[in-house]
Amino acid sequence: MARRITRLSLILAFARKRIEIFRKNPETRRSQSICNWMKTRDLAHPMKAHELLNSPEAWCQESPAEDREGNKLQPLDPRAVKWCALGAIQRTYPASQRGEAMDRLLCELSVSAQGLAEMNKSDKACSLMEWNDDRRTSFLEVRRILLLADI
């Protein structure tokens, strides 16, 4: 258990560092073949996460989703009117496509292909939640990254 926590801590620290580098200079990102390949794949579904998060009023932090009163909800709850980035993915993508959608988003956040390969779905979800919930993260940044990832 302690080894698992240590591994996750290292992965999250690595992801935080990559995100910080991206924030300082997005042009320093290197081309990653697996990430470029993922962008060419078409994920078929009725709505993309960036379409759900179309205004600051539709985005939240510290919760997967919220109702009109700001109560925390699960992303698929019909009362939800706000979502975090991960909650928007969960709301708009079927379970079979969420892993690839998370990978595309993490690639846009400059997580390397090797880093992605070492992460399980839980690690990826935790990294996305941490990025979304960081007080330095703005709605405009979330929306821009979702658009770049085309999810």
Secondary structure, 3 states (H helix, E strand, C coil): CHHHHHHHHHHHHHHHHHHHHHHHCHHHCCCCHHHHHHHHCCCCCCCCHHHHCCCHHHECCCCCEECCCCCEECCCCCCCCEECHHHHHHHHCCHHHHHHHHHHHHHHCCCCHHHHHHCCHHHHHHHHHHHHHCCCCCHHHHHHHHHHHCC
